Amino acid sequence: MASRAPSKIRSWFPELHLPGVIAIQKHFKARPTDLFVLSFPKSGTTWLKALAFAIMTRTQHPLAHHPLHSLNPHQCVVTMDRLFALGQVSTIEAMPSPRILSTHMPFSLLRDSIEGSGCRIICVCRDVKDVLVSWWHFHDKMRPAEIDRVPFAKAFEMFCEGICPSGPIWSHVLEYWEESLRRPEKVLFLKYEEMMEEPMSHAKRLAEFMGCPFSLEEEKEGVVEEILKLCSFEKLRNLEVNKSHKRDAVHLAQFDSLFRKGNVGDWTNHMSPEMARKLEEITQQKFKESGLTV
């Protein structure tokens, strides 16, 4: 792979992801009731999927017997790129409304499929430094044994050049940020760190945005707290399904590879001050005049 990303490149995709991206652009049309859970990879997607699914289905499934007790969040909220890549368009079309769908595609590649539909979008972003660390660990765990490990220093330089799946991260995040400014009633932009700091208020905000706000009775009965407990990182990580090496044709990642730490600030254990400063300077420059701080 080239050491620098050509300026005309808007987004990088592994070859196996391209058929799904192309198929979505050709065949997918969103419904007005659709809810999209979107993010750059390794930005809190799994947690957000769990929260959105638990909130939307809370009247269908008693929390004590909720599917999230036995299923990985990625089994509950489908990544539509993979289904389209596998030719399973009918699976998505057969899903009853409201559908919760997910993808890591940048908005510029998804726009034509959702424009004018009235669907809702929830996007989460994360400190770029923590995204890099999580991405490096994830791909190291997923690499075949015959492939040499990529040193963190090399991964850092590639990331700074925008060379990573769905990258560059800055354009990906900015596209959804700018869309949330244009259409705040349809696009909710969240920050992982703020969600971790105030999960209760963000769960309520999610429910309100999704059109299924918590009632006063639910709040008094502790439903919000129960959902947060059900979707907590520790709870999800310790489920048998998420401790296994299980994967299938749709979910290429081993489920146990999706849960490492989930901490805020783990980058301090991997980056030198110089590396952190470089990445912060790039981020500040990329987000300059956008009003976004990450």
HUQUIJO-V27955 format. One record per residue. N is the residue number from 1. RES is the residue in one small letter. PHI is phi as a letter, one per 20 degrees, with the letter a starting at -180 (none if undefined). PSI is psi as a letter, one per 40 degrees, with the letter a starting at -180 (none if undefined). Layout:
N:RES:PHI:PSI
N:RES:PHI:PSI
This chain:
1:m:none:i
2:a:f:i
3:s:f:d
4:r:c:i
5:a:e:h
6:p:g:i
7:s:f:d
8:k:f:e
9:i:f:h
10:r:e:d
11:s:b:i
12:w:e:h
13:f:c:h
14:p:g:i
15:e:g:d
16:l:f:e
17:h:e:d
18:l:f:d
19:p:g:d
20:g:f:d
21:v:f:d
22:i:f:d
23:a:f:d
24:i:f:d
25:q:f:d
26:k:e:d
27:h:c:e
28:f:e:h
29:k:c:h
30:a:f:i
31:r:e:i
32:p:g:d
33:t:e:e
34:d:f:i
35:l:c:h
36:f:d:h
37:v:d:h
38:l:c:i
39:s:a:i
40:f:f:i
41:p:g:i
42:k:m:f
43:s:d:e
44:g:o:e
45:t:g:d
46:t:f:d
47:w:f:d
48:l:f:d
49:k:g:d
50:a:f:d
51:l:f:d
52:a:f:d
53:f:f:d
54:a:f:d
55:i:f:d
56:m:f:d
57:t:d:e
58:r:f:d
59:t:e:e
60:q:e:d
61:h:c:h
62:p:g:h
63:l:g:d
64:a:f:d
65:h:c:f
66:h:f:i
67:p:g:d
68:l:f:e
69:h:f:d
70:s:c:e
71:l:d:i
72:n:f:i
73:p:g:d
74:h:f:e
75:q:e:d
76:c:e:d
77:v:c:h
78:v:f:i
79:t:e:h
80:m:f:d
81:d:g:d
82:r:f:d
83:l:f:d
84:f:f:d
85:a:f:d
86:l:e:e
87:g:m:e
88:q:e:f
89:v:f:d
90:s:f:d
91:t:f:d
92:i:f:d
93:e:f:d
94:a:e:e
95:m:f:h
96:p:f:i
97:s:e:i
98:p:e:h
99:r:e:i
100:i:d:h
101:l:c:i
102:s:c:i
103:t:a:i
104:h:d:e
105:m:f:i
106:p:f:i
107:f:f:d
108:s:f:d
109:l:e:e
110:l:d:e
111:r:g:d
112:d:f:d
113:s:e:d
114:i:d:e
115:e:g:h
116:g:n:e
117:s:e:d
118:g:n:e
119:c:f:i
120:r:d:i
121:i:c:h
122:i:d:h
123:c:c:h
124:v:d:h
125:c:c:i
126:r:b:i
127:d:g:h
128:v:g:d
129:k:f:d
130:d:f:d
131:v:f:d
132:l:f:d
133:v:f:d
134:s:f:d
135:w:f:d
136:w:f:d
137:h:f:d
138:f:f:d
139:h:f:d
140:d:f:d
141:k:f:d
142:m:e:e
143:r:f:i
144:p:f:i
145:a:f:d
146:e:f:e
147:i:e:h
148:d:f:i
149:r:f:h
150:v:e:h
151:p:g:i
152:f:g:d
153:a:f:d
154:k:f:d
155:a:f:d
156:f:f:d
157:e:f:d
158:m:f:d
159:f:f:d
160:c:f:d
161:e:e:e
162:g:n:e
163:i:e:g
164:c:a:i
165:p:g:h
166:s:m:e
167:g:f:i
168:p:f:i
169:i:f:d
170:w:f:d
171:s:f:d
172:h:f:d
173:v:f:d
174:l:f:d
175:e:f:d
176:y:f:d
177:w:g:d
178:e:f:d
179:e:f:d
180:s:f:d
181:l:f:d
182:r:f:d
183:r:c:g
184:p:f:d
185:e:f:e
186:k:d:e
187:v:c:h
188:l:d:h
189:f:d:h
190:l:d:i
191:k:d:h
192:y:g:d
193:e:f:d
194:e:f:d
195:m:f:d
196:m:f:d
197:e:f:d
198:e:c:g
199:p:f:d
200:m:f:d
201:s:f:d
202:h:f:d
203:a:f:d
204:k:f:d
205:r:f:d
206:l:f:d
207:a:f:d
208:e:f:d
209:f:f:d
210:m:f:e
211:g:n:e
212:c:c:g
213:p:f:i
214:f:f:h
215:s:f:i
216:l:f:d
217:e:f:d
218:e:f:d
219:e:f:d
220:k:f:d
221:e:e:e
222:g:m:f
223:v:f:d
224:v:f:d
225:e:f:d
226:e:f:d
227:i:f:d
228:l:f:d
229:k:f:d
230:l:g:d
231:c:e:e
232:s:f:i
233:f:g:d
234:e:f:d
235:k:f:d
236:l:f:d
237:r:f:d
238:n:e:e
239:l:f:i
240:e:g:d
241:v:f:d
242:n:e:e
243:k:e:e
244:s:e:i
245:h:e:e
246:k:f:i
247:r:b:i
248:d:b:a
249:a:f:d
250:v:e:d
251:h:d:g
252:l:f:d
253:a:f:h
254:q:f:h
255:f:f:d
256:d:f:e
257:s:f:e
258:l:e:e
259:f:c:h
260:r:d:c
261:k:c:d
262:g:m:e
263:n:f:i
264:v:e:h
265:g:n:e
266:d:f:e
267:w:g:d
268:t:f:e
269:n:e:e
270:h:c:d
271:m:d:i
272:s:f:i
273:p:g:d
274:e:f:d
275:m:f:d
276:a:f:d
277:r:f:d
278:k:f:d
279:l:f:d
280:e:f:d
281:e:f:d
282:i:f:d
283:t:f:d
284:q:f:d
285:q:f:d
286:k:f:d
287:f:e:e
288:k:g:h
289:e:m:e
290:s:e:d
291:g:n:e
292:l:e:h
293:t:c:h
294:v:c:none
